[in-house]
Amino acid sequence: MAANNFEQLINSWEPRLRAAFIDAVYNVRNAAQVDQIARMLDRGDVDGALRAVGLDPNQWRVFDKTFEAAYEAGGTATANSLPVMHDADGFRVRFQFSVRNPAAEQWLKQYSSTMVREIVDDQRNMAREFLREGMERGINPRTTALDLVGRVNKTTGKREGGVIGLTQTQEQWVRNYMDELDNDPAASLSRALRDKRFDRAVMKAANGGEPLSADLKAKMLSAYKNRALKLRADTIARSETITALHQAQSDALDQAIQSGDLKADAITMTWRSAHDDKVREAHQGLDGQSVKRGGVFQSMLGPIRFPGDPSATAANRIGCRCWLEPSVDFLSGIK
């Protein structure tokens, strides 16, 4: 598969996974029982409130299905990149990737279920802590519920400005930003995720002018949460697109080898980076390096089979934008 074609594949599927993740978040938010959350909090029952939030893995099926589609697209594109061959009788033979291959099916089932479970578990932990702290601080139960799942936008009909969908770390960012708006507006101007349209009002308040109104702070906080959600979606979409496509590329080559269409020792994999200042140093060093099929690249952050390799460390795979370029020596072994 030519490198530019693989880039195109990444650029095609990343926005789809991003949109699917956000759709799944809205599925959770819209299904949450706000009144029941508030009632449970009023009783001091955090676990009951969490049940009312929902967080059913089935709500993430739209993301799961898109990941599966990206995986299949990666395998199919890899198969289509291989040249047409002919059998002993002269019949044309083209290798086809099968997403129903037992090994492919098993990997996809295990990885996607683990991926969704980890997302849901992270959301449960974040939501539980958010609900507990709201209750302990004596915040109105309904306010806590709405701050968690968001308030309905009358234009879109979706709940916006909630923290469902954010990581626990990002939810802490929100708390810190809220504290700055209340107590130190000038400090909030260093926040990368802030909506800069509000900067003038913040600077005025910081310089002793008109203080930020409760309504304005609510709008600023909602915008901050929405941007944090977009960042979360961007990060997940990039990482999981790379993982799906490269795992599929690897599995497609394995299937071609098993079918007898390719010889493993005839395949060379070359690492290609995005060639910009965002590429991590460890992957800058890998750019242009090649290994025989089945080999492992050795980076400063540890071994990695391909960009997005699930078995690599998080520092080595999360947010990676590199790709592998396979080449096949069809004359290998011929004397």
C-alpha positions in Angstrom: 0.0 0.0 0.0 1.5 3.3 -1.0 2.2 5.6 1.9 0.0 8.4 0.6 -2.9 5.9 0.3 -2.5 4.9 3.9 -2.4 8.6 4.9 -5.7 9.0 3.1 -7.1 6.1 4.9 -6.2 7.6 8.2 -7.6 11.0 7.2 -10.8 9.3 6.1 -11.5 7.2 9.2 -10.3 9.5 12.0 -13.2 12.0 11.6 -15.6 9.1 11.5 -14.3 7.7 14.8 -14.3 11.2 16.3 -18.0 11.7 15.3 -18.9 8.2 16.5 -17.3 8.8 19.9 -19.2 12.1 20.4 -22.4 10.4 19.3 -21.9 7.8 21.9 -21.3 10.4 24.6 -24.6 12.1 23.6 -26.3 8.7 23.8 -25.2 8.5 27.4 -26.1 12.1 28.2 -29.6 11.9 26.6 -30.5 8.6 28.3 -29.5 9.8 31.8 -32.4 10.1 34.2 -31.8 13.6 35.6 -34.7 13.6 38.0 -33.7 10.2 39.4 -30.1 11.3 39.8 -31.2 14.3 41.8 -33.5 12.2 44.0 -30.8 9.7 44.7 -28.3 12.5 45.6 -31.0 14.0 47.8 -31.1 10.7 49.7 -27.3 10.6 49.9 -27.2 7.5 47.6 -24.3 8.0 45.2 -24.5 4.5 43.8 -28.2 5.0 43.1 -27.4 8.2 41.3 -24.8 6.5 39.3 -27.3 3.8 38.2 -29.6 6.6 37.0 -26.7 8.0 34.9 -26.7 4.7 33.0 -23.3 4.2 31.3 -24.4 1.0 29.6 -21.7 -0.4 27.2 -24.4 -0.8 24.5 -24.6 3.0 24.4 -21.1 2.9 22.8 -22.1 0.5 20.0 -22.0 3.3 17.5 -18.3 3.9 18.3 -17.6 0.1 18.5 -19.2 -0.5 15.0 -17.2 2.4 13.4 -14.0 1.0 14.9 -14.9 -2.4 13.3 -15.6 -0.8 10.0 -12.2 1.0 10.1 -10.5 -2.3 10.8 -12.1 -4.0 7.9 -11.3 -1.0 5.6 -7.6 -1.2 6.6 -7.5 -4.9 5.8 -9.3 -4.5 2.5 -7.1 -1.6 1.4 -4.0 -3.7 2.2 -5.3 -6.6 0.2 -6.1 -4.4 -2.7 -2.6 -2.9 -2.7 -1.1 -6.3 -3.5 -0.6 -7.0 -7.2 -2.8 -9.5 -9.0 -1.1 -12.9 -9.4 -1.7 -16.0 -11.5 -2.0 -19.6 -10.5 -0.3 -22.5 -12.3 -3.1 -22.7 -14.8 -2.9 -19.1 -15.7 -6.0 -18.0 -13.8 -5.9 -14.6 -12.2 -5.8 -14.7 -8.4 -6.4 -11.7 -6.2 -6.0 -12.0 -2.4 -9.0 -10.9 -0.4 -9.0 -9.9 3.3 -11.6 -11.7 5.5 -12.8 -9.9 8.6 -14.4 -13.3 9.4 -11.0 -15.0 9.5 -11.0 -16.7 13.0 -7.8 -14.8 14.1 -9.1 -11.5 12.8 -12.5 -12.0 14.3 -11.0 -13.0 17.7 -8.7 -10.0 17.9 -11.5 -7.6 16.9 -13.9 -9.0 19.4 -11.4 -8.9 22.3 -9.9 -5.5 21.5 -13.1 -3.7 20.9 -14.8 -5.1 24.0 -11.8 -4.2 26.1 -11.7 -0.7 24.6 -15.4 0.0 25.3 -15.1 -1.5 28.8 -12.2 0.8 29.7 -14.0 3.8 28.4 -17.1 2.9 30.4 -15.1 2.1 33.6 -13.3 5.5 33.3 -16.6 7.3 32.9 -18.1 5.5 35.9 -15.2 6.4 38.1 -15.3 10.0 37.0 -19.1 10.3 37.4 -19.0 8.6 40.9 -16.4 11.1 42.1 -18.2 14.0 40.6 -21.5 13.0 42.2 -19.9 12.3 45.6 -18.1 15.7 45.6 -21.2 17.5 44.6 -23.2 15.9 47.4 -20.4 16.6 50.0 -20.2 20.2 49.0 -23.9 20.6 49.4 -24.6 21.6 45.8 -28.2 21.4 44.8 -28.8 17.8 43.6 -30.4 18.8 40.3 -27.6 21.3 39.6 -25.1 18.5 40.2 -27.0 16.2 37.9 -27.2 18.8 35.1 -23.5 19.7 35.5 -22.7 16.0 35.0 -24.8 15.3 31.9 -25.3 18.7 30.5 -28.3 21.0 29.8 -30.5 20.6 26.8 -29.6 23.0 24.0 -33.0 24.1 22.7 -31.6 24.4 19.1 -29.9 21.0 18.8 -32.0 19.1 21.4 -28.7 17.7 22.8 -27.3 18.0 26.3 -24.3 20.2 26.2 -21.7 21.4 28.7 -21.7 18.3 30.8 -18.6 16.4 31.9 -19.8 12.9 30.7 -17.2 12.0 28.0 -14.3 13.6 29.8 -11.5 11.7 31.5 -11.0 12.1 35.3 -8.1 14.4 34.6 -10.1 16.6 32.2 -12.9 16.8 34.8 -10.3 18.2 37.2 -9.3 20.7 34.6 -12.9 21.9 34.6 -12.9 22.2 38.4 -9.7 24.2 38.3 -11.0 26.5 35.6 -14.2 27.1 37.5 -12.2 27.9 40.6 -10.1 30.4 38.6 -13.1 32.1 37.2 -14.5 32.6 40.8 -11.3 33.5 42.5 -8.5 34.4 40.1 -9.8 35.4 36.6 -6.4 36.3 35.3 -5.1 32.8 35.9 -7.9 31.4 33.6 -6.3 33.2 30.6 -3.5 30.6 30.5 -6.0 27.8 29.8 -5.5 26.5 26.3 -9.1 25.2 26.1 -10.7 28.5 27.0 -13.0 30.3 24.6 -11.0 33.4 23.7 -14.1 35.3 22.8 -14.5 35.9 26.6 -11.0 37.1 27.2 -11.9 40.8 27.1 -14.5 40.3 29.9 -12.0 38.2 31.9 -9.3 40.8 31.6 -11.7 43.5 32.7 -12.7 41.6 35.7 -9.1 40.7 36.5 -8.1 44.4 36.4 -10.8 45.4 39.0 -13.5 46.2 36.6 -17.0 44.6 36.3 -16.9 41.1 37.8 -17.9 38.1 35.8 -21.6 37.4 36.1 -22.9 34.0 37.1 -24.5 33.7 33.6 -21.3 34.6 31.8 -19.2 32.2 33.9 -21.8 29.4 33.1 -21.3 30.1 29.4 -17.6 30.1 29.7 -17.6 26.9 31.7 -19.9 25.2 29.2 -17.6 26.2 26.3 -14.6 24.9 28.2 -16.3 21.5 28.8 -17.3 21.3 25.1 -13.7 21.9 24.0 -12.4 19.4 26.5 -14.8 16.8 25.0 -13.6 17.6 21.5 -10.0 17.1 22.7 -10.9 13.8 24.3 -12.7 12.7 21.0 -9.7 13.9 18.9 -7.3 11.9 21.1 -9.3 8.7 21.0 -10.1 9.0 17.3 -6.5 9.4 16.4 -5.2 6.6 18.6 -7.9 4.1 17.7 -7.9 4.8 14.0 -4.1 4.2 13.9 -4.6 1.0 15.9 -7.5 -0.3 13.8 -5.8 0.3 10.4 -2.4 -1.0 11.3 -3.6 -4.1 13.1 -5.8 -4.8 10.0 -2.7 -4.2 7.8 -0.8 -6.7 9.8 -3.6 -9.2 9.9 -4.2 -8.9 6.1 -0.6 -9.7 5.4 -0.8 -12.7 7.8 -3.8 -14.0 5.9 -2.0 -13.5 2.6 1.0 -15.5 4.0 -1.2 -18.2 5.3 -3.0 -18.5 2.0 0.3 -19.0 0.2 -0.1 -15.8 -1.8 2.9 -14.2 -0.1 6.1 -15.3 1.6 6.8 -13.7 5.0 10.5 -13.2 4.2 9.6 -11.3 1.1 7.8 -8.5 3.0 9.6 -5.5 4.4 7.9 -2.9 6.6 9.2 0.7 6.6 8.3 3.2 9.3 7.0 6.6 8.0 6.5 9.6 10.3 4.2 12.6 9.8 7.4 14.7 9.3 6.4 17.7 11.4 7.3 19.1 14.8 4.5 17.1 16.5 6.2 13.8 15.9 7.6 12.5 19.2 11.4 12.2 19.3 11.2 8.4 19.6 9.3 8.1 16.3 11.5 10.7 14.5 14.3 8.2 15.1 12.3 5.4 13.5 11.4 7.3 10.3 12.8 5.4 7.3 13.8 2.3 9.4 12.7 -1.1 8.0 12.2 -4.5 9.4 11.3 -7.8 7.8 7.8 -9.0 8.3 7.3 -10.1 11.9 10.1 -7.9 13.1 9.8 -5.3 15.9 10.9 -1.7 15.8 13.1 -0.6 18.7 12.2 3.0 19.8 13.5 5.1 22.7 10.2 4.3 24.4 10.5 0.5 23.9 9.6 -2.1 21.3 6.7 -1.4 18.9 5.4 -3.5 16.1 3.6 -0.8 14.2 2.1 2.7 15.0 -0.7 2.3 17.5 0.5 -1.2 18.5 -1.8 -2.1 21.5 1.0 -4.1 23.1 3.3 -1.0 23.2 3.5 1.4 26.1 1.0 4.3 26.2 3.7 6.8 25.7 4.8 5.0 22.5 1.3 4.7 20.9 -1.2 7.3 22.1 -1.7 10.1 19.6 0.7 8.6 17.1 0.3 9.8 13.5 2.9 7.6 11.8 2.2 4.7 9.4 4.0 1.6 8.0 4.7 1.2 4.3 4.9 -2.5 3.3 6.9 -3.6 0.2 7.0 -7.0 -1.3 10.0 -8.5 -3.2 8.2 -11.0 -5.5 11.5 -12.3 -6.8 12.6 -13.3 -3.3 13.9 -16.8 -3.3 14.2 -17.0 -7.1 17.6 -17.9 -8.4 
